[in-house]
Amino acid sequence: MNQVPVAHYRELVSRARAALKESFLKSGRPAPFLGKHATLVDGVLRSVWREANVSGQLTLVAVGGYARRTLFPHSDVDVLILVPDQDGSLREQVAALVAPLWDMGLEIGHSVRSIAECIAEAQRDITIQTTLLEARLVAGNRALFAQFTAGVARNLDPQRFLEAKLLEQQQRHNRFNDTASNLEPNVKEGLGGLRDLNTILWVSSAAGLGAKWQALAKHELLTSAEAKRISQHEAVLQNIRIRLHYQAGRREDRLLFDMQAPLAKQLALEDTPHRLGSERLMQRYFRTAREVTALNEVLLHNLRTRIDGITDAPPAPMNERFVVEHEYLRARDDLLFEQQPGAILECFALLQQHPQLKGLAASTLRAMWRATYLIDARFRRDTNHRNAFLGLFRHGTGLTHALRRMNRYGVLGRYLPAFGRVVGQMQHDLYHVYAVDEHILMVVRNLRRFAVPEMAHEYPLCSRLISEFDKPELLYLGGLFHDIAKGRGGDHSALGKVDAQRFCRAHGMPEEDTELVMWLVAQHLVMSSTAQKKDLADPKVIADFAALVQNERRLIALYLLTVADIRGTSPKVWNAWKGKLLEDLFWSTRRFLGGDTDPSGHRLQSRQKLALDKLRLYAVPDGAHQKFWDQLDTAYFLRHDAREVAWHTRILNYRVDTPVPVVKARISPVGEGIQVLIYTPDRKNLFAQICAFFERVQFSIIEARIYTTLHGYALDTFQVMNPAPNETNYRDLLHYIEHELTTQLERDAPLPPPVKGRISRRLKSFPVKPEVAIRPDERGNAYYLSVTAGDRPGLLSNIARVLVRYGIDLHNAKINTMGERAEDTFLVMGEALKDTRQVLRLESDLLQSLQS
């Protein structure tokens, strides 16, 4: 082989790629760029091949995206070098050729095989078979390439290839169907990404139907208009992927947080008063991905029918419009939906009523997909159509599958235009990890799950309540509309209430049912806010909430919707402690509505009696509790349940006046996390010291009950979450907390420097503007301090340090972490809070601590 002038080619490649980049950023047209990039590499490889004087027995073959002439800026240039069988000397020439290509700036991914080796590998690996299917000659021995393509074709079984690609696609979808993929989707491999489009064309090519969208149109798998439409979706994804590569300066196929805002700006998607440009970008992406997913399903279904060619077993009649064919629902006439648009809704009703059906037949799916434009204002006004849509909710079983199918095929957004506006709409609130439409359907799914007897073990109370609830379809409609007005500006609860009212009245629902759905949508955030931010031991909190709810039916409905809503925001947001807070609020309000309006009366005595019964189980002598209980007031017994009172009493009854700190930890009775008791003479910086300890050991505090006894001792109970619960010996962990925290409190050393830890990439890219609010509580005796900020290490102890400086006493803390957003509420008292100027300075210092 001859020497190749590497420096010359490196300069050539660099200049040509810079020109391509400049041209693309001006035009924004991906197809010409990708083709020109592949042509550029073709030219370089052919020139190098000639100058190196490579043996005439070798063949250089393009594979992968390079073969398809879709070569992205930082993608590998995948090539196959064909060699005659068992010729070691020729393989040595290949090694000498590839190294200089890397030095020229070409990221070469190469394999060296004979034809026999290629065919053998293809039989074992569907990925290799796919790359060989789309191989393209670049340089070298044409006869060898012809033998190669003939051998690949002879050994290709279209039916087997189809099944393998479907399995591969399903595995890929499962791999990318997680929270991270919702927030930072992979444009190439993710659900509805470029790989889903590639799969269609690979299967089509294997079946001899062509590898271009217009080729599919010629074989009547698409119309020309549909081919144009799918090409447009492909261009959107390609455009984003090219820009991702340039933005990252490397091969990067994920829409990362820190790239979303710059890409939105490049695409002229500016921020608006109600929506970020990055949210508009993500909506464009998710809508494209949803459409690609639907197209992928429709076309692969059609291709499967064409390839399998199944003709045996006559179809079984379903009704005068539909038959069942090979476990799929098929319209008797492909023009059915054009002639009777209402049959679109009938499809979903039949699938819902017959869960054994696998879905819609290929021809029916395609016909329905084409007819969705007929779902217009006139369609929506038709009484029969309204009854059919409402019937999906009243049937109950299969509702989630029906709604998700309708959303996937674009039917739900056509029937409910308000829902169509939130399809693919991302929320960069650091709380929700799903697009609004996905979140809404997740909430409906959670409500339906409560009603499934097999799932009763997950949420026993929810399952029992919904089983006794008359007209559960009202709950499902509440779930459907609760966030439907997101992104419009203004209060989405109030706007959604109007949408719900219009829907219910248009669909002829009784006024009582309409009022319940409207009320649920308007108030769907209240129960969560009350449980997680207010003192549930305060009778006025319960009384005010009961006044809002008014009756038990509303209370049950709101409780069920609230649990389903929180569970549908993110897999990480829900925990057992939040579940307990909601349950406590539910039972307290239910008792209040039932006439028990005096929690400090006989209920207090009942709680004390139950605590004494539990103490006897631990062989605590009668009367041993009295010295400890003499130091407690009514507020303590209202704020702690009988189990906690018994636990505290058992530990402290014989050391009421102990001069040394007492720290005890146990697995939390709620079934998740750890409960820690701290008992010590009170001091001003105690809360800050405890927060600093838990932050140092990387535990999350989810609630702190701060109580001071009548004789000046701090009796604090913390609920904390272990960051790695599955990797811990809990017995050792409890001993560690008790020993280390006791030692720290005994030393009473100055507060250590604030913890400085890494904040998430998402929080860096979408920072939360800190907010601080101070207002009197329901009785005017204390104040609620509300803090909103991005969650990060050291946040809580920073707040505590500021409170210490102003002499603020902390009585309760609700630590509400929602994903990467902290919304904490503190019940505080202090002279500084009575001085307006001091309050302003306190708020200013708190904001500064949250921003630092």
N, C-alpha and C positions, 0 to 999 in steps of 0.2 A: 504493500500500500504506500501511496505517496503522502508526503507531509501536507497538511491543510493549514492555510493562513488563518489561525484562530482569531487574532486581533482584528483583522479585516472584517470577518463575519460578525464578531461581537459588536463592532461599531455599526455595521449595517443593520443588524437586528435591533439594536438600541434606537437608532434614528427612525427606523420604519415603525417600530411600536409606539414611539412618541408621537409620530404623525397620525397614526391610527387613533390614539387616545384623544388627541386634539380634535380630530374630525368627528369622533363619536360624541364627545361632550358638546359639540356644536349642534349636531343633527339629532342626537338622541335616538337614532335608529339602530337597533341591535343586529338585525339580520345582515346588513351589508358589512358591519364591523366584524362579525364572527366569520363570515365567509372570506373577507380580505385577510384576516389574521391567519386563517388556515392556508390561504394561497401564499402568503408571505413565508410561512414555514415550509410549505411545499417547495418553493423556489430555493430556499436555503439548503434544504436536505438534498435536493437534486444536484445542486451545484457542488456541495460537499462530496456527494456520492461520486460525481464525475471526477472531481479533482483528486479524490483519494484513490481513484482507479480500483474500485472494489471489484472483486471477481464477478464475472458475468453469470456465475451459477447462483448468486444470491439475489433475493428480492426484498425490497423495502415496502412494507404494507402499513398503511394508516389504520388504526383501530380506535374504538371509543368515540368521544366527542370530536376528536380530530378527524376521524373518518367521516363523520356526519357534516363536516365543515362548520361545526359550532364550537370553535376553540376560544375559550374565555381567557381574559388577560393573564391569569396566573395558574391556569389549569396545566396539568401535565400533558406533554405531547406524547401520546401513547403510540408506539409502533411495534410491529411484529417483523422480525427478520427471518424470512424463510430460508432454510438451508437444505441441501440434499441430505438424504439419510446418512447418519453416522459419518460425518466428515469433520473431524476435530480441527484440522488446519483452518477451515473456513470460519469456524466459531472463534478462533483466535483473532481473525481479521475483524470480526464484529466488535470484540472488546476494544481493539485499537481505534475503531471508528466512533464509538459512543462517548468515550471520555472527552474528546474535543468539543462535542456538541454541548455538553454541560458548560464547558468553559465559554462557549459563545452566548450563554444566557438562555438556552433552551432546556426547559425542565423535562428531560427525556425519561419516559417510563418505557422500558423495552423488554421484550422476551425474544428468545432465539429458539425456534423449533423447526422440526421437519413437518411435512404434511401429516405423516402418520402420528406424530406426537400431538399435533394440533387436534386431530380428530379424537384421539384417545382422551386428551384433557377435556375436550368439549363434552364428551359423554359423561365425564365425572362432575363437571362444574358448569352450571347453567350460566354463570357470569361470563366464563370464557366462551361458551357457545354463542352468547349474545354478541360479544365483541367480534367474533369471527364472522357472524352473520352480516355485519355492516362494514366489513373490511374493504379498503380502497387501495389500489395500486398507486405507489408514489414513484418508485424507481426500481430498475433491475429487470430480472428475467420474467418476461411476460408469460412465457409458456408455463413456467413453474407456478405463477399466480393463477393461470387458468386451471391447471390441475388442482390447485388448492381450493378454488371456489367450487369446482365440480365435486370434489370430495366432501366439502362441507355441506353442499346441497343434498348429496346422496344420503348423508347420515343425519339429516334433519327431519324429525317427526313433528309436524305442526301441532298435533294434538298434545303430545307429551311436552312440547315446548310451552304451549299455552298454560298447561297445568302448573309447570314449574315456575313460570313467570308470575302467575296468580299467587302461588304460595310465597314466592320471594317478596312480592309486593305487600302481602298481608303481614309478613314478618317485619318488613321495613316500616309499615304504618304503626305496628305495635311498638316498635323501637322508638319512634318519634312521637308517639301519642302520650306525652307526659307534660308536666307543668312547664318545664324549661322550653319545650317546643312550642307551647302556646305563647310564651312571652318573647322568645327569640327564635322564631321559626326558621327551619332550614329550607331555603328557596329551592335547593336541588333535590334533597332526599325526603323532605317532609310531606305530610298529607296534602295533596293538591299541588305539589311542586313539579319541577321540570321532569323529574324521573317518572312521574305518572303519565306524562305525555309521551315520553320515550317508550314506555312499556306498550302503549297502544300501537305505536308504529313498529316496534319490534315484532309483536304478535302478527300484525298485518303483513309485514315483510315475510315472516316465516310461512304464512299461509299463501304467499304468492299474490297478495293483493296490493302491493306497493308500499313504499316507505315515505310517502308524502301525503299531506292532507287532501290535496286535490285527487290523488290516486284513490283514496277511500271514497271520495265523492263519485268518481267514475264507477266504482263498484256498488254504488247506492247504499253505502254505509253512512254517508253524510250527504247533505245537499251542498251546493257550492256556497250558499250563504253561511251554512254551519261551518264549513271548512274555513271560511274567512274569519268567522267568529273565534274559532279555536286558535287560529294563527295569531289573532290579536291578543288572546290570553297568554299564549306562548311568548309573544313579544314583551308583554308586561313583566313576566318573570325573568326573561333574559336581560331586559333593561336593568332590573334591580340587581341581578347577580353580577353583571359587568361592573356596575357602580360599587357594589360591595368589594369586589376585588381591588378596584382602584382606591377606594377609601381605606382599606386595610393595608394595601401595599403587599398583599400576599393572597394565597387562595383562601378565601373566607366565604362560606355559603350561608352563614347564619345572619339573620337580621338582628345584630347585637344592639343592646340598648344605646351604647354610645355612638352608634352609626345611624340610628333611626332619625334623629333630628337633622343631622347634616344631609342625609339622603332626601328627606322631605323638602329641605330648602333647595337642593339641586333640581327637584321636580316641581318647583314653584308651588309647593303646598305650605303656605304660610300659616302661622298661628292666627286664630280668630278669638274673639272674646270668650267663646264657649268651648273651643276645641283646639288642642295643640296640632301643629302641622304633622308631628310624628304620629298622632292618633289618626289623622286623615290618611297618611301613608299606610298605616297598618290596616285600616279599613279597606283601602284599595287592594292591598295584598290579600287579605282574608277573603274578600269577595271573589277575587280572581281564583284563589285556591279552592273555594267552595264550588265555583263553576267548573274548574278542572276536575275536581273529585266527581262531580255529577257526570261530566263527559266521559271520564275514565270508566265509570260504572256502565254507562249506556253503551259505549263503543265496545268495551271488552265483552259485555253481555251479547251484543250483536255478533262480534267475531266468534265467540264461543258457539253460538247457534250455527253460524256459517261453517265453522271448522268441524264441529261434531256431526252436523247433518242428521240429527235424530228425527226419525219419521215413524217409529213404531209407537204403539199404544195411543189410541184415539183420545182426544181431549174429553174431559168430563164436564158436562154443563154445570155452570154455577147459577146463572139466570139468563134472561133473554139477551143480555149484553156481554156477558163474560163466560169464559170457560176456564177450567184448570188443565194445564198442560205441563206434564213432568214437574209437578209441584209448584208451578208458577201460574199466576193469574194472567190470562190473556184476553184482550178484547176480541170479540168475534169479528169486528170490522176495524181496520186501522184508521178509518175516518170517523170513528165513534166520537172522539173528543171534539173534532171540528163541528160535527153535527149536533152533539149533545154535550156541551161543556160541563154540565153538572156531573157527568160520569167521572170527571177527574176526582171529585170528592168521594164519589161512590167507591173508587179504587181503594182509597185509604180506609174507608169503612169496612170493606170486604176483607182486606188484609188484617185489620184489627179484629174482626169477628172470627177469622180463621187463622189463628197463629201458626198452624202447621204449614202454611204456605211460605215459600222461601222469598217471595217478592213478586215483582212484575216481570212478565216475559219480555224478551228483548224488543220485539216489535211494539209492544204496548208501552214500554218505558220510553222508547224513542218517540212514539206518537204523542204521548202525554207531554213529554218535554217540549215538543214543538208547539203544543196547543196552549201553553201557559199564558200566552199573550191575551187569550180570551177571558182570563180572569180580570175583568175590569169593573168599573162602577156599576154597570148594568148587572153583571154577574153577582156582585156583592149585594145588590138590592133584592135579588130573587128570594122569596120566602123559602122555597124548597132548598136552596143552597144554604141559607142561614140555618135551617133546621138540621141539614146534613152535617154542617160544621159543628154545631152545638152538640149533635149526637155523638161525636167523637169523645167529648168530655163526659157525657153522661154514661157512655158505655164503660169507661174507666180502664178496663184491661187493655193493654196494648197501646195506651195513649202516648207514652213516651216514644215508642217506635214510630207511631203514626206522625207525630209532630216532627221528629227528626228527619223522617223521609220527606215530609212536606217541605221542610227547610232546605234539605239537600237539593231537591229538584226545583226550588224557587217558587213553590206553590204557596207556602205560608206567608211569605213576604208580599205576594201578589194579593192574597185574600185580606191580609191585614197590612195595609201600607205603612202603618206606624211601626210594625215589626220589621218590615223591609228596610226602614231607615236605620235600624240598629244592627242589621246583619253585618258581621265582620268588624263592628266598632269596638276598638280596644280602649281600655280605661287605664291610663297611666297614673292611678291613684295609689300604687304600691300595695293594694289590697286585693283587687280582683285579678285573677290570672287567666280568665277566659274573656273572649269577646262577649259583648252584651247579649247577643242572641244565644250563644252557647250557655252563658250563665243562666238566662231565663229558662231554657229547656232543662238545665241541670236542676233548677229549683222545682220545676214541675215533676221531674223524675224523682226527686227526693220525697215530695209529697205522695206520689204514687207508691213509692217504696214503703212508706209507712203503712199503706193499705194492703200490702202483700203479706199474708199470714206467715209465709216462710221467712220473712225478714223481721218478725216481731221481736226477736232476741236483740236486734241492734238498738232499737229505741222503744222499749216496752211501753212507756207512758204515751208516746206519740201514736204507737200502733193501737193502743186501747182507745185513745181519744178519737182517732179518725174512724175507727170501726163503729163508734156510736154516733158519729156526726151525720146529720141529715143533709143530703145533697152535697157530697164531697166535691162535685164538679165546681162548686163555687170557690173552693180552695184552689183548684187547679187554674181557674180563670184569674184568681187573685195573683197566683204565681206568674201567669202569662203576662199580666199587665203591670206588675210591680215596678219593673225597671224599663218599661217600654218607651219612656220619654227621656231616657238618658241622652245627653249631648245636645239638647235643644236650647239650653240656657234656662235659667230660672229653676224653680223647685220641681224636680222630676216627679216627686210624689204627687204634687198638686196637678201637674200636667197629665200624669198617668191616670189620675182619678177621672179627669174629663174624658180621656180616651175610653176608659172602662165603662163610664156612664153611657157614652154613645153606643158602644158595642152592645151592652146589655139591653138597652131600650130598643135598639134596632133589631135585636134578635128575640124580642117579645118576652123577655124574662120578667117575672113578677117584680113589683117595686121593692118588696122586702129583700129579695135576692140581689137585686141591683144595688140596693143600699149597702149590703154587706160587702159585695165585691169592691164597690167604690171606697168604702171605709178601710178595707184591708190595704188597698193600694195607697191610700193617703197616709195611713199610719204604720206602714210596714217597717219603719226604722225605730219606732218609739220603744218597743219592748226591749230590743237589744240595747238601746241607749240607756234606758232606765236601769236594767239589770247590771250593766257593766260600768255605769258612771255614777250611780246614786247609792245612798246608804239604805239598803233594804231593811235595816233594823228600825228605821225611822217610820213610825205609823203614818205620818203625813205623806211620805213618799208613796206608801201603799194606797192611802186614801185618794191621793191625786190621780194615781194610775187607774184605780178602780172607777173614778168619776169619768175618766176618758173612755174606758172600755164599756161601762154601763151594764153589760150583762154577760152571763157565762158563755153564751154562744160565741160572742165576739172574742172573748178571752181565749177560748179554745182555738178558734180560727187563727187568731194572731200568734198564739204560741206555736202552732204547727207551721205557719208560714215563716216565722222567725227562725226556727231551728233549720228548716229546709233552706232558707236564704243564706244563713251563715255557712252551712255545710256546702253550699254551691258556689262560694267565692274562691276558695283555694283549699287544697288538701291540708295546708298547714295552719289555717286560721282557727278551725274548731279544736277545742280540747274539752276534757271532762269538767274542768272548772267552770268554763262558760256554760256548759250544760247544766251544772248545779245551780249557778246564779239564775238562769232562766227558770229552772224548776222551782227554786225558792220563791221567785216573784210570782210564778203561776199559782202556787199553792196559797201563798199569803193573800193574793188578790181574790182567789176563789173563796177563801174563808171570809174575807171582807164582804164580798158580794152576797155571801150566804148569811150575813148578819153578825158575824164575829168582828166587831169594830173596835175591840179593846184588847190589843195584844199585851198590854202591861197588866192585865187582870189575871183571870184564871189560867190563861195560857202560860203566863210566866211561872205560876205555881206548878203547873203540869210539867214544864220543862225542868224545873228544879227537882221535882219528884223523880222524873225519869233519869236525871243525872245521878241521883242518890242510888237508884236501883242498879245502875251500871257500876257504881263504886263498890257496892256489895259483892258484885261478881268478881271484883279484884281483891276481895277480903280487906277492904279499907274499913276500919272500925266505925261504928255509928258515932256521930258527933265529931269525928276527926276533921270534917270539912269546915266546921264552924269558924275557926280562927281565920281561915283563908277567905271564906265567904263574907265575913264581916268587913273586909276591905274592898268589897265589890258593890257597885250600885246597880240600879235597874238597867241602865244602858248596856252594861256588860252582858247580862243574861239575855237581852234582846238581840245582841249582836252575835252571840255564839250559840250554836245548837247544843243539845244535851250531850252528844258524844264529845264535843270539844270541852264543855264545862267539866265533864267527868275526867277527861285526859289531863286538863290543867290541874284539877283538884288532886288527883292521884299523885302528880309529880310535886306539887307545891304545898300540900297541906302541912307538912312537917318542916318546911323551911320558908315560912312566910316572910321572915325578917332577915333572910340570908344576906350577908354582905358581899358574897361573890356571885357573879352571873351564873344563871342556870340556862343551859341550851339543850333542848331535846328535839330530835328529829324522828319522823316516822313516815312510812309510805302514806300518801294522802288518802283519806277515806273515800274520796271521790273516785279512786281507782287509777289515777294518773298523776305523776309528779310527787313532790315531797312536801310535807307540812313541817314547819320548824317553829318551835316555841322559844322565845327569848324572854327571860325574867331577870330584871336587874334594877338597882336604884336608877331612877330616871336621870338623864342628862341631856343637854341641848343637842349634841351632835350624834346621838345614838342611832337615829335612823340613817344618817349619812354613813356612819361606820358600817352598819349592817349591809347597806346597799353596796358599799365599796368592796366588802368581802365577797358577796355573791357575784359581783361583776368580775372580780379577780379570778374566781374559779369558773367563770363563764356559765353561771346559772341564770335563767330568766325569771324574774319576779313577776308573778301574774296577779297577786293581791297581797296587800299588807293591812292587817287589822291592828291598829295602834290604840292601845288602851292604857290609861294611867290609873292605878289603884288609889284608894282613898288615902293611903299612907305614902304615896309618892313613888311607887315602883312602876316601871314600864312592864307591861304584860302584852307583848307583841306576837302576833302569829302571822307567819309568812307562808304563802303558797309559792313554791318555786318549781321550775321545770329543768330537768337534767338534759343537757344538749345531746347526749349520746345514751339514751335509756337502754338500748339493746346491747351495749358493750360494758355494762357496769355490774359489779357485785354490790347490790343495794345495802347489804349489811355493812360492808366496809365503808361505803359512801356515807351512810348515816353516822357512823363513828367518826369519820373524817370531819364532817360538818360540825358535830358536837364539840370535838376537841379543838379544831382550829378556830372556830368562831368564839368559843369560850376564852381561849388564849388571847385573842385579839381584843376582846372586850375587857379582860382583866388588865391588860397593859394600858388601856385608855390612852394610847399614843395619839399624836396629831394625825389628822386624816392624811392618808397617802395621796400622792399626786393622782389626778384623774386617770382612769384607764384610757389608753389610746389604742384602739383596735381598728381593723380595716372595715370600712363600710362597703356595702355591696355595690356592684357595678350599676345595678338598676337605680339605686338611690343616688349615685353620682350623676347619672344621666337625667333622672327626673326628680330633682330635690323637692322635698316638701317644705313649703314656706312655714316657718314656725309660727304658732299662734298661742297666745296666752289670754285667758279670761278669768276674772275674779268676780263672783257675785254672791250675795247672801243665800244661805240655805232656806228651806221652806219655812223655818221658824224664825229666821233672822238672828239666831244665836251664834252661828258659825258661818263659814264661807266655803263655797266650792271653788277650787282652783283647777281650771281645765287647761291642759297643755296638749298641743298637737305638734308633732315633729316627726322627722324621719328617724326610725329606730337605729340606734348605734351604740357601741360599747361606751359605758360611762355616762349615759344620758340621765339615768335616775339619780346617781350620786351627785351629778352637777346640779340638778334641781334641789336636792336636799341641802347642799352647801349654801345655796342662795337663801333658802328658808332659814337656816341656822343664823346667817348674818343679820336677818331682820327679826330674829326672835319669834319666829312663827312656830306654833305648836301644831304638830300633825296628829290628827285623830283617826284618819282612815285613808287608805290609798287603793284605788282601783286601777291596776296597771293593765291597760287594754292594748295589746300588740296585735295589729291586723296586717299580717304579712310583714312588710318592712315599714309600716306606718304605726307610730305610737300615738294613742289617744288616751292619755292618763288623766284621772280625776282624783283630787285630793280634798279631803275635808279638813279645813285648817281654822285655827283661832290665833289671835294675837292683837296687841294694841296697835301695831302698825297698820292693820287692816281697817282701822277706824279713821285713819288719816288719809285723805284723798291724795295728797302729794306723795306720801309714803307708798301708797298703792301704785301710783304711776311709776315711781322709781323701782319698786319691786318688779313690776311687769317688764320694765325696760331691762333690768339686770337678768331676769329669767330669759328673755328673748336673746340677750347676748350670750348666755350660757348655752342655749340651744343651738345657736349658730356657730359657736366656736368648735 
